[in-house]
Amino acid sequence: MEETRKKRVLSTTQTIVLSFLLAILIGAFILMLPISSAEGKFTSFIDAIFTATTSVCVTGLVVVDTYAYWSTFGQVVILILIQLGGLGVVTFTMTILMITGRRITLKDRLLLEDAFNMDTMQGIIRFLRTVLKYTVLVEGIGAILYMVYFVSEFGLKGIWYAVFTSISAFCNAGIDIIGPNSLMPYVDHVWINLVTMFLIISGGIGFIVWRDVRQVLCRVRNQEIPLKWMFQKLSLHSKLALVSTAVFVLGGAVLFFVLEYTNPETIGNLSLKGKVLASFFQSVTTRTAGFASIPQQELRNSSILVSMVLMFIGGSPVGTAGGIKTVTVAVLILTAISTAKGNRYVTAFRRTIPLITIRKALAVTMISFMMLGAGTILFSIVQPGNFSDLAFEITSAIGTAGLSRGFTSSLNLAGKVIICCYMYLGRVGPISMAIAFSFRGNKVVGVLPEERVTVG
């Protein structure tokens, strides 16, 4: 009897996966109510659950216009779901428990450890507080910076636009309530572009990096180390996250600038300043943010491919972004270089990367890639459309990027269900799903005989 009870207890990973699902269902139920729509009518279950999924999974793909279809109440519900999904359901729940004064139990700490993908529970509550303070601070700064422009353009309504856009950008959701064309009216607006890119990168760089940077800055301030040693004193994770982010953002911007330079439908008619700004914005937003300053349906085929690669990679671990993560790709690239050089170990910044990390990076990438391939095939079977549009849409969903080539609103029922499933899988993580619902009864005891196989 005791054994049966133990079997029914959910693992921490299963709890995290199911908590996201529960949040989506509750959100969908509220969005179905007449009070949530601008016209005061019931919303169909599929459209409500699609909107709840894209909000909780901070994706940004929408089947109805957020600015026009939903009432102010509905928009508030969507914003809460975005904030909940950006921080993570477990983090959000633990915050409520802390505010209400409930004691954080060992099980709660285990949940947080899995939610933050950390190896130890030591300092986990302190880390949670840091995450919350950092989130409120950056989103608050972003809202104020947006207000500088939005209030002068929209009046008092600009305050709500600023708050909504700031949270959506920081959480890498890409949902906006300004108008039908995302941020395209501001394609060459320096202030709006810089504020949005700052928020996207701040949320996507990962909370571990910000904590690490803060700790090193404190040491510099206390004169324990000189400023020039700052980067050197960061953890290997932070170094890889910062360097890979810079490489992907800069590399993507250069590629978009070159590939779209003469395209009159995207950046071809802009000034040099506008072209540079739009290229950088496209590179940043494809890292799972979902805002668009140029029409995605007018991109050239080469730019579509670059966008899909960047959406698949996404942001950095333990942040608000999706994708397989920058550090994962960095580890794989370093492994390939190390193998090509004939080195036995994979190293970076005078540190050796553990084998378990390399195996996890390979597993995450391969599972995600196989899911992407299977999803593209399945999607093309049930949903009529141009193949590049279909592939772009499914990549955007699994990478929780939220960019679309104007295709989302025309999805049929089966297409909406598939995109919903892939947004959910993209947020909770393919590897988490595999762990959460796997049976671990058939474990191999001991080490089996080794035998070489030929590869390459």
ZAMIKE-569102 format. One record per residue (C-alpha): residue in three letters; x, y, z. Coordinates in steps of 0.001 Angstrom, whole numbers, plus 500000, padded with zeros to 6 digits. Layout:
<kolmars>
+---------+--------+--------+--------+
! residuo !      x !      y !      z !
+---------+--------+--------+--------+
!     ALA !      X !      Y !      Z !
...
+---------+--------+--------+--------+
</kolmars>
This chain:
<kolmars>
+---------+--------+--------+--------+
! residuo !      x !      y !      z !
+---------+--------+--------+--------+
!     MET ! 500000 ! 500000 ! 500000 !
!     GLU ! 502848 ! 502346 ! 500930 !
!     GLU ! 504580 ! 501429 ! 497669 !
!     THR ! 501472 ! 502300 ! 495621 !
!     ARG ! 501233 ! 505686 ! 497320 !
!     LYS ! 504864 ! 506454 ! 496483 !
!     LYS ! 504324 ! 505628 ! 492829 !
!     ARG ! 501526 ! 508173 ! 492595 !
!     VAL ! 503725 ! 511036 ! 493788 !
!     LEU ! 504712 ! 513257 ! 490869 !
!     SER ! 508360 ! 514010 ! 490284 !
!     THR ! 509470 ! 517660 ! 490355 !
!     THR ! 509816 ! 517716 ! 486561 !
!     GLN ! 506331 ! 516283 ! 486083 !
!     THR ! 504947 ! 518895 ! 488474 !
!     ILE ! 506577 ! 521706 ! 486462 !
!     VAL ! 505285 ! 520329 ! 483155 !
!     LEU ! 501738 ! 519862 ! 484468 !
!     SER ! 501699 ! 523267 ! 486205 !
!     PHE ! 502219 ! 524956 ! 482832 !
!     LEU ! 499333 ! 522915 ! 481426 !
!     LEU ! 497079 ! 523850 ! 484348 !
!     ALA ! 497908 ! 527544 ! 483920 !
!     ILE ! 497010 ! 527318 ! 480218 !
!     LEU ! 493653 ! 525645 ! 480932 !
!     ILE ! 492695 ! 528179 ! 483623 !
!     GLY ! 493756 ! 531048 ! 481364 !
!     ALA ! 491766 ! 529618 ! 478442 !
!     PHE ! 488637 ! 529294 ! 480597 !
!     ILE ! 488849 ! 532959 ! 481661 !
!     LEU ! 489517 ! 534138 ! 478102 !
!     MET ! 486435 ! 532255 ! 476869 !
!     LEU ! 484167 ! 534450 ! 479036 !
!     PRO ! 482344 ! 537405 ! 477424 !
!     ILE ! 484092 ! 539852 ! 479781 !
!     SER ! 487406 ! 539025 ! 478100 !
!     SER ! 486393 ! 539998 ! 474568 !
!     ALA ! 485907 ! 543566 ! 473322 !
!     GLU ! 482498 ! 542708 ! 471849 !
!     GLY ! 481317 ! 540996 ! 475051 !
!     LYS ! 480781 ! 537600 ! 473435 !
!     PHE ! 482023 ! 534084 ! 474212 !
!     THR ! 485311 ! 533128 ! 472546 !
!     SER ! 485654 ! 529687 ! 470970 !
!     PHE ! 487604 ! 527180 ! 473029 !
!     ILE ! 490300 ! 526702 ! 470359 !
!     ASP ! 490984 ! 530462 ! 470045 !
!     ALA ! 490970 ! 530909 ! 473833 !
!     ILE ! 493337 ! 528009 ! 474462 !
!     PHE ! 495590 ! 529119 ! 471595 !
!     THR ! 495840 ! 532600 ! 473136 !
!     ALA ! 496416 ! 531182 ! 476632 !
!     THR ! 499106 ! 528835 ! 475295 !
!     THR ! 500936 ! 531548 ! 473360 !
!     SER ! 500825 ! 533766 ! 476480 !
!     VAL ! 501957 ! 531220 ! 479086 !
!     CYS ! 504571 ! 529813 ! 476693 !
!     VAL ! 505655 ! 533418 ! 475902 !
!     THR ! 505551 ! 532727 ! 472176 !
!     GLY ! 503585 ! 535521 ! 470500 !
!     LEU ! 501741 ! 533723 ! 467706 !
!     VAL ! 498126 ! 534933 ! 467730 !
!     VAL ! 494992 ! 533871 ! 465851 !
!     VAL ! 493085 ! 537082 ! 466744 !
!     ASP ! 494453 ! 540620 ! 467051 !
!     THR ! 495311 ! 541244 ! 470701 !
!     TYR ! 494785 ! 545012 ! 470439 !
!     ALA ! 491302 ! 544743 ! 468867 !
!     TYR ! 489707 ! 541440 ! 469872 !
!     TRP ! 490316 ! 541423 ! 473632 !
!     SER ! 488832 ! 543828 ! 476153 !
!     THR ! 490995 ! 545615 ! 478710 !
!     PHE ! 490159 ! 542802 ! 481144 !
!     GLY ! 491196 ! 540206 ! 478547 !
!     GLN ! 494450 ! 542056 ! 477903 !
!     VAL ! 495177 ! 542134 ! 481656 !
!     VAL ! 494592 ! 538357 ! 481815 !
!     ILE ! 496965 ! 537876 ! 478865 !
!     LEU ! 499596 ! 540065 ! 480533 !
!     ILE ! 499354 ! 538050 ! 483781 !
!     LEU ! 499748 ! 534837 ! 481790 !
!     ILE ! 502800 ! 536308 ! 480008 !
!     GLN ! 504396 ! 537303 ! 483325 !
!     LEU ! 503566 ! 533913 ! 484810 !
!     GLY ! 505030 ! 532081 ! 481808 !
!     GLY ! 508100 ! 534314 ! 481604 !
!     LEU ! 509084 ! 533764 ! 485220 !
!     GLY ! 507847 ! 530178 ! 485210 !
!     VAL ! 504748 ! 528855 ! 486922 !
!     VAL ! 506726 ! 527403 ! 489825 !
!     THR ! 508609 ! 530673 ! 490412 !
!     PHE ! 505338 ! 532608 ! 490280 !
!     THR ! 503679 ! 530218 ! 492747 !
!     MET ! 506618 ! 530331 ! 495174 !
!     THR ! 506491 ! 534133 ! 495037 !
!     ILE ! 502836 ! 534070 ! 496134 !
!     LEU ! 503741 ! 531691 ! 498980 !
!     MET ! 506549 ! 534014 ! 500108 !
!     ILE ! 504242 ! 537053 ! 500016 !
!     THR ! 501558 ! 535255 ! 502046 !
!     GLY ! 504179 ! 534173 ! 504575 !
!     ARG ! 503930 ! 530409 ! 504011 !
!     ARG ! 507045 ! 528396 ! 504808 !
!     ILE ! 508955 ! 527096 ! 501772 !
!     THR ! 509248 ! 523335 ! 502241 !
!     LEU ! 511943 ! 520955 ! 500992 !
!     LYS ! 509626 ! 519839 ! 498192 !
!     ASP ! 509150 ! 523485 ! 497177 !
!     ARG ! 512915 ! 523956 ! 497061 !
!     LEU ! 513293 ! 520852 ! 494897 !
!     LEU ! 510703 ! 522290 ! 492504 !
!     LEU ! 512627 ! 525556 ! 492322 !
!     GLU ! 515898 ! 523691 ! 491763 !
!     ASP ! 514397 ! 521940 ! 488718 !
!     ALA ! 512641 ! 525091 ! 487505 !
!     PHE ! 515927 ! 527036 ! 487517 !
!     ASN ! 517852 ! 524022 ! 486172 !
!     MET ! 520347 ! 524270 ! 489036 !
!     ASP ! 522562 ! 521564 ! 490536 !
!     THR ! 522065 ! 522495 ! 494179 !
!     MET ! 519372 ! 523840 ! 496508 !
!     GLN ! 521895 ! 525966 ! 498373 !
!     GLY ! 520856 ! 529633 ! 498193 !
!     ILE ! 517814 ! 528816 ! 496035 !
!     ILE ! 515438 ! 531152 ! 497940 !
!     ARG ! 517993 ! 533967 ! 497804 !
!     PHE ! 518303 ! 533366 ! 494055 !
!     LEU ! 514498 ! 533504 ! 493722 !
!     ARG ! 514438 ! 536882 ! 495464 !
!     THR ! 517178 ! 538124 ! 493123 !
!     VAL ! 515161 ! 536989 ! 490096 !
!     LEU ! 512052 ! 538805 ! 491336 !
!     LYS ! 513911 ! 542034 ! 492178 !
!     TYR ! 515699 ! 541997 ! 488828 !
!     THR ! 512460 ! 541337 ! 486915 !
!     VAL ! 510538 ! 544160 ! 488627 !
!     LEU ! 513475 ! 546565 ! 488210 !
!     VAL ! 514076 ! 545914 ! 484496 !
!     GLU ! 510385 ! 545789 ! 483556 !
!     GLY ! 509823 ! 549016 ! 485518 !
!     ILE ! 512717 ! 550761 ! 483767 !
!     GLY ! 511435 ! 549507 ! 480410 !
!     ALA ! 507911 ! 550804 ! 481100 !
!     ILE ! 509225 ! 554260 ! 482053 !
!     LEU ! 511413 ! 554409 ! 478939 !
!     TYR ! 508453 ! 553468 ! 476732 !
!     MET ! 506246 ! 556072 ! 478450 !
!     VAL ! 508618 ! 558807 ! 477325 !
!     TYR ! 507317 ! 558270 ! 473796 !
!     PHE ! 503990 ! 556415 ! 474127 !
!     VAL ! 502350 ! 558966 ! 476471 !
!     SER ! 503123 ! 561826 ! 474080 !
!     GLU ! 501685 ! 559779 ! 471178 !
!     PHE ! 498690 ! 558035 ! 472803 !
!     GLY ! 497972 ! 560137 ! 475895 !
!     LEU ! 497121 ! 558318 ! 479156 !
!     LYS ! 496493 ! 555107 ! 477209 !
!     GLY ! 500230 ! 555188 ! 476462 !
!     ILE ! 500926 ! 554215 ! 480110 !
!     TRP ! 499069 ! 550922 ! 479635 !
!     TYR ! 500787 ! 550383 ! 476261 !
!     ALA ! 504169 ! 551004 ! 477911 !
!     VAL ! 503574 ! 548581 ! 480802 !
!     PHE ! 502198 ! 545843 ! 478532 !
!     THR ! 504987 ! 546177 ! 475941 !
!     SER ! 507716 ! 546261 ! 478591 !
!     ILE ! 506563 ! 543034 ! 480279 !
!     SER ! 505952 ! 541351 ! 476925 !
!     ALA ! 509420 ! 542320 ! 475660 !
!     PHE ! 511255 ! 541288 ! 478847 !
!     CYS ! 509420 ! 537955 ! 478902 !
!     ASN ! 510253 ! 537494 ! 475193 !
!     ALA ! 506545 ! 537089 ! 474419 !
!     GLY ! 506253 ! 539462 ! 471460 !
!     ILE ! 502553 ! 540151 ! 472030 !
!     ASP ! 501625 ! 543829 ! 471678 !
!     ILE ! 498459 ! 545938 ! 471878 !
!     ILE ! 499623 ! 548960 ! 469875 !
!     GLY ! 498208 ! 548020 ! 466475 !
!     PRO ! 497922 ! 545391 ! 463724 !
!     ASN ! 501534 ! 545658 ! 462479 !
!     SER ! 503555 ! 544961 ! 465641 !
!     LEU ! 506447 ! 547483 ! 465789 !
!     MET ! 506671 ! 548051 ! 462015 !
!     PRO ! 505576 ! 551718 ! 462330 !
!     TYR ! 508716 ! 552212 ! 464464 !
!     VAL ! 511157 ! 550436 ! 462131 !
!     ASP ! 513627 ! 553364 ! 462149 !
!     HIS ! 512660 ! 554827 ! 465541 !
!     VAL ! 515910 ! 554693 ! 467520 !
!     TRP ! 514367 ! 555021 ! 471004 !
!     ILE ! 511669 ! 552333 ! 470621 !
!     ASN ! 514101 ! 549927 ! 468926 !
!     LEU ! 516839 ! 550322 ! 471536 !
!     VAL ! 514459 ! 550013 ! 474511 !
!     THR ! 512837 ! 546893 ! 473016 !
!     MET ! 516176 ! 545247 ! 472208 !
!     PHE ! 517454 ! 546051 ! 475716 !
!     LEU ! 514419 ! 544342 ! 477284 !
!     ILE ! 514565 ! 541311 ! 474974 !
!     ILE ! 518260 ! 540709 ! 475643 !
!     SER ! 517854 ! 541387 ! 479393 !
!     GLY ! 515198 ! 538678 ! 479693 !
!     GLY ! 516867 ! 536279 ! 477289 !
!     ILE ! 520414 ! 536414 ! 478673 !
!     GLY ! 519376 ! 534366 ! 481729 !
!     PHE ! 519029 ! 535104 ! 485437 !
!     ILE ! 522203 ! 533152 ! 486278 !
!     VAL ! 524270 ! 535554 ! 484163 !
!     TRP ! 522784 ! 538628 ! 485817 !
!     ARG ! 523394 ! 537198 ! 489293 !
!     ASP ! 526983 ! 536367 ! 488328 !
!     VAL ! 527599 ! 539838 ! 486857 !
!     ARG ! 526111 ! 541468 ! 489967 !
!     GLN ! 528351 ! 539462 ! 492285 !
!     VAL ! 531476 ! 540329 ! 490299 !
!     LEU ! 530492 ! 544021 ! 490171 !
!     CYS ! 530139 ! 543985 ! 493974 !
!     ARG ! 533682 ! 542625 ! 494220 !
!     VAL ! 534899 ! 545410 ! 491905 !
!     ARG ! 533038 ! 548022 ! 493963 !
!     ASN ! 534565 ! 546653 ! 497178 !
!     GLN ! 537990 ! 546866 ! 495467 !
!     GLU ! 538555 ! 543128 ! 495868 !
!     ILE ! 539420 ! 542852 ! 492166 !
!     PRO ! 540250 ! 545458 ! 489482 !
!     LEU ! 537653 ! 546281 ! 486801 !
!     LYS ! 539793 ! 544748 ! 484041 !
!     TRP ! 539435 ! 541317 ! 485721 !
!     MET ! 535653 ! 541463 ! 485654 !
!     PHE ! 535097 ! 539178 ! 482657 !
!     GLN ! 537814 ! 536820 ! 483830 !
!     LYS ! 536067 ! 536341 ! 487213 !
!     LEU ! 532725 ! 535395 ! 485688 !
!     SER ! 531660 ! 531736 ! 485700 !
!     LEU ! 532203 ! 529659 ! 482556 !
!     HIS ! 528439 ! 529584 ! 481996 !
!     SER ! 528226 ! 533394 ! 482013 !
!     LYS ! 531215 ! 533742 ! 479692 !
!     LEU ! 529716 ! 531322 ! 477171 !
!     ALA ! 526269 ! 532949 ! 477413 !
!     LEU ! 527606 ! 536489 ! 476924 !
!     VAL ! 530028 ! 535640 ! 474122 !
!     SER ! 527603 ! 533402 ! 472205 !
!     THR ! 524810 ! 535997 ! 472559 !
!     ALA ! 527078 ! 538722 ! 471182 !
!     VAL ! 528208 ! 536493 ! 468295 !
!     PHE ! 524675 ! 535444 ! 467315 !
!     VAL ! 523242 ! 538982 ! 467581 !
!     LEU ! 526099 ! 540595 ! 465647 !
!     GLY ! 526363 ! 537735 ! 463133 !
!     GLY ! 522615 ! 537734 ! 462516 !
!     ALA ! 522534 ! 541519 ! 462080 !
!     VAL ! 525359 ! 541423 ! 459508 !
!     LEU ! 523634 ! 538634 ! 457563 !
!     PHE ! 520241 ! 540402 ! 457526 !
!     PHE ! 521911 ! 543675 ! 456510 !
!     VAL ! 523682 ! 542044 ! 453557 !
!     LEU ! 520818 ! 539761 ! 452461 !
!     GLU ! 518036 ! 542375 ! 452700 !
!     TYR ! 520015 ! 545492 ! 451748 !
!     THR ! 518371 ! 545844 ! 448320 !
!     ASN ! 514975 ! 544353 ! 449216 !
!     PRO ! 512472 ! 547264 ! 448880 !
!     GLU ! 509810 ! 545278 ! 450802 !
!     THR ! 511905 ! 545101 ! 453987 !
!     ILE ! 514867 ! 547455 ! 454518 !
!     GLY ! 515783 ! 548421 ! 450936 !
!     ASN ! 514080 ! 551846 ! 451069 !
!     LEU ! 515367 ! 552778 ! 454539 !
!     SER ! 518287 ! 555093 ! 455253 !
!     LEU ! 521608 ! 553544 ! 456258 !
!     LYS ! 520746 ! 554181 ! 459922 !
!     GLY ! 517344 ! 552541 ! 459431 !
!     LYS ! 518870 ! 549526 ! 457699 !
!     VAL ! 521368 ! 548975 ! 460517 !
!     LEU ! 518666 ! 549407 ! 463164 !
!     ALA ! 516217 ! 547055 ! 461409 !
!     SER ! 518941 ! 544433 ! 460849 !
!     PHE ! 519913 ! 544421 ! 464517 !
!     PHE ! 516267 ! 544343 ! 465598 !
!     GLN ! 515537 ! 541362 ! 463322 !
!     SER ! 518578 ! 539544 ! 464726 !
!     VAL ! 517512 ! 540229 ! 468327 !
!     THR ! 513794 ! 539499 ! 467908 !
!     THR ! 514389 ! 536142 ! 466206 !
!     ARG ! 515970 ! 535007 ! 469472 !
!     THR ! 512405 ! 534119 ! 470629 !
!     ALA ! 511067 ! 537665 ! 471159 !
!     GLY ! 508386 ! 537766 ! 468443 !
!     PHE ! 508117 ! 541500 ! 467756 !
!     ALA ! 508490 ! 542492 ! 464104 !
!     SER ! 509780 ! 545785 ! 462689 !
!     ILE ! 509798 ! 544510 ! 459084 !
!     PRO ! 507205 ! 542272 ! 457344 !
!     GLN ! 508385 ! 538674 ! 457755 !
!     GLN ! 506427 ! 537496 ! 454686 !
!     GLU ! 508590 ! 539755 ! 452483 !
!     LEU ! 511936 ! 538313 ! 453603 !
!     ARG ! 514098 ! 536662 ! 450979 !
!     ASN ! 514545 ! 532884 ! 451181 !
!     SER ! 518093 ! 533222 ! 452529 !
!     SER ! 516865 ! 535534 ! 455313 !
!     ILE ! 514036 ! 533104 ! 456124 !
!     LEU ! 516613 ! 530365 ! 456688 !
!     VAL ! 518775 ! 532614 ! 458897 !
!     SER ! 515684 ! 533588 ! 460914 !
!     MET ! 514717 ! 529938 ! 461398 !
!     VAL ! 518215 ! 529032 ! 462618 !
!     LEU ! 518221 ! 531911 ! 465123 !
!     MET ! 514693 ! 531045 ! 466329 !
!     PHE ! 515731 ! 527419 ! 466832 !
!     ILE ! 518782 ! 528488 ! 468882 !
!     GLY ! 516858 ! 531013 ! 470997 !
!     GLY ! 518208 ! 532732 ! 474108 !
!     SER ! 520315 ! 531656 ! 477070 !
!     PRO ! 519426 ! 529109 ! 479803 !
!     VAL ! 517346 ! 530022 ! 482876 !
!     GLY ! 515873 ! 533120 ! 481280 !
!     THR ! 512613 ! 534087 ! 479636 !
!     ALA ! 513642 ! 532979 ! 476135 !
!     GLY ! 513015 ! 529643 ! 474421 !
!     GLY ! 514953 ! 527605 ! 471876 !
!     ILE ! 517688 ! 525054 ! 472487 !
!     LYS ! 519720 ! 527906 ! 474045 !
!     THR ! 522927 ! 529713 ! 473098 !
!     VAL ! 525127 ! 527877 ! 475606 !
!     THR ! 523934 ! 524520 ! 474215 !
!     VAL ! 525050 ! 525523 ! 470717 !
!     ALA ! 528322 ! 526946 ! 472080 !
!     VAL ! 529099 ! 523614 ! 473790 !
!     LEU ! 528391 ! 521698 ! 470566 !
!     ILE ! 530600 ! 524039 ! 468512 !
!     LEU ! 533425 ! 523720 ! 471051 !
!     THR ! 533012 ! 519928 ! 471000 !
!     ALA ! 533277 ! 519873 ! 467201 !
!     ILE ! 536387 ! 522078 ! 467265 !
!     SER ! 537968 ! 519963 ! 469997 !
!     THR ! 537262 ! 516748 ! 468058 !
!     ALA ! 538646 ! 518242 ! 464833 !
!     LYS ! 541844 ! 519175 ! 466677 !
!     GLY ! 542114 ! 515680 ! 468134 !
!     ASN ! 541845 ! 516917 ! 471716 !
!     ARG ! 540626 ! 514479 ! 474334 !
!     TYR ! 538754 ! 517077 ! 476379 !
!     VAL ! 536478 ! 519981 ! 475460 !
!     THR ! 537761 ! 523223 ! 476949 !
!     ALA ! 536781 ! 526902 ! 477000 !
!     PHE ! 538343 ! 529844 ! 478855 !
!     ARG ! 540868 ! 527526 ! 480529 !
!     ARG ! 538126 ! 525248 ! 481899 !
!     THR ! 537102 ! 521711 ! 480935 !
!     ILE ! 533436 ! 521158 ! 480073 !
!     PRO ! 532116 ! 517978 ! 481779 !
!     LEU ! 531069 ! 515045 ! 479582 !
!     ILE ! 527563 ! 515044 ! 481112 !
!     THR ! 527076 ! 518633 ! 479877 !
!     ILE ! 528148 ! 517681 ! 476356 !
!     ARG ! 525776 ! 514700 ! 476350 !
!     LYS ! 522894 ! 516873 ! 477562 !
!     ALA ! 523624 ! 519451 ! 474850 !
!     LEU ! 523574 ! 516708 ! 472212 !
!     ALA ! 520345 ! 515220 ! 473601 !
!     VAL ! 518530 ! 518585 ! 473761 !
!     THR ! 519592 ! 519478 ! 470218 !
!     MET ! 518783 ! 516116 ! 468655 !
!     ILE ! 515400 ! 515728 ! 470376 !
!     SER ! 514431 ! 519291 ! 469405 !
!     PHE ! 515627 ! 518806 ! 465831 !
!     MET ! 513715 ! 515537 ! 465450 !
!     MET ! 510601 ! 517148 ! 466896 !
!     LEU ! 511002 ! 520053 ! 464481 !
!     GLY ! 511299 ! 517670 ! 461518 !
!     ALA ! 508319 ! 515571 ! 462607 !
!     GLY ! 506249 ! 518685 ! 463310 !
!     THR ! 507034 ! 520221 ! 459912 !
!     ILE ! 505957 ! 517044 ! 458114 !
!     LEU ! 502780 ! 516666 ! 460174 !
!     PHE ! 501957 ! 520375 ! 459846 !
!     SER ! 502378 ! 520279 ! 456054 !
!     ILE ! 499962 ! 517323 ! 455870 !
!     VAL ! 497089 ! 518941 ! 457798 !
!     GLN ! 497624 ! 522607 ! 456921 !
!     PRO ! 497545 ! 523855 ! 453301 !
!     GLY ! 500146 ! 526506 ! 452512 !
!     ASN ! 503570 ! 527396 ! 451159 !
!     PHE ! 506270 ! 525124 ! 452626 !
!     SER ! 508508 ! 528014 ! 453722 !
!     ASP ! 505543 ! 529540 ! 455607 !
!     LEU ! 504772 ! 526200 ! 457264 !
!     ALA ! 508398 ! 525524 ! 458254 !
!     PHE ! 508792 ! 529100 ! 459546 !
!     GLU ! 505598 ! 528799 ! 461636 !
!     ILE ! 506508 ! 525472 ! 463261 !
!     THR ! 510081 ! 526668 ! 463981 !
!     SER ! 508654 ! 529819 ! 465547 !
!     ALA ! 506356 ! 527693 ! 467714 !
!     ILE ! 508962 ! 525225 ! 469002 !
!     GLY ! 511454 ! 528046 ! 469559 !
!     THR ! 508681 ! 530101 ! 471256 !
!     ALA ! 509755 ! 532938 ! 468950 !
!     GLY ! 506313 ! 534170 ! 467912 !
!     LEU ! 507300 ! 535529 ! 464498 !
!     SER ! 504970 ! 534667 ! 461638 !
!     ARG ! 504833 ! 535255 ! 457905 !
!     GLY ! 501206 ! 536387 ! 458217 !
!     PHE ! 500115 ! 532770 ! 458391 !
!     THR ! 498817 ! 532233 ! 461941 !
!     SER ! 495398 ! 533846 ! 461489 !
!     SER ! 494607 ! 531501 ! 458563 !
!     LEU ! 495318 ! 528251 ! 460458 !
!     ASN ! 492646 ! 525559 ! 460330 !
!     LEU ! 491593 ! 523617 ! 463435 !
!     ALA ! 494227 ! 520885 ! 463043 !
!     GLY ! 496912 ! 523505 ! 462378 !
!     LYS ! 495984 ! 525432 ! 465537 !
!     VAL ! 496150 ! 522241 ! 467631 !
!     ILE ! 499610 ! 521357 ! 466287 !
!     ILE ! 500975 ! 524867 ! 466857 !
!     CYS ! 499507 ! 524849 ! 470399 !
!     CYS ! 501242 ! 521559 ! 471150 !
!     TYR ! 504566 ! 522795 ! 469777 !
!     MET ! 504421 ! 526073 ! 471683 !
!     TYR ! 503842 ! 524056 ! 474859 !
!     LEU ! 506632 ! 521595 ! 474078 !
!     GLY ! 508954 ! 524447 ! 473163 !
!     ARG ! 508387 ! 526124 ! 476526 !
!     VAL ! 508586 ! 523158 ! 478905 !
!     GLY ! 511461 ! 521692 ! 476914 !
!     PRO ! 511659 ! 518423 ! 474974 !
!     ILE ! 514175 ! 516969 ! 477401 !
!     SER ! 511910 ! 517841 ! 480384 !
!     MET ! 509004 ! 516091 ! 478695 !
!     ALA ! 511129 ! 513019 ! 478069 !
!     ILE ! 512264 ! 512891 ! 481705 !
!     ALA ! 508825 ! 513703 ! 483126 !
!     PHE ! 506969 ! 510868 ! 481466 !
!     SER ! 509678 ! 508235 ! 481098 !
!     PHE ! 509646 ! 504896 ! 482925 !
!     ARG ! 512879 ! 504267 ! 484749 !
!     GLY ! 512312 ! 500673 ! 485754 !
!     ASN ! 514685 ! 499098 ! 483252 !
!     LYS ! 518048 ! 500412 ! 484392 !
!     VAL ! 521247 ! 498662 ! 483344 !
!     VAL ! 523262 ! 497510 ! 486319 !
!     GLY ! 527030 ! 497718 ! 485819 !
!     VAL ! 528902 ! 498588 ! 482620 !
!     LEU ! 528289 ! 496573 ! 479467 !
!     PRO ! 531160 ! 495496 ! 477175 !
!     GLU ! 532469 ! 498251 ! 474909 !
!     GLU ! 532511 ! 497864 ! 471127 !
!     ARG ! 533519 ! 500470 ! 468558 !
!     VAL ! 531345 ! 501563 ! 465637 !
!     THR ! 532300 ! 503527 ! 462548 !
!     VAL ! 530865 ! 507030 ! 462143 !
!     GLY ! 531458 ! 509788 ! 459602 !
+---------+--------+--------+--------+
</kolmars>
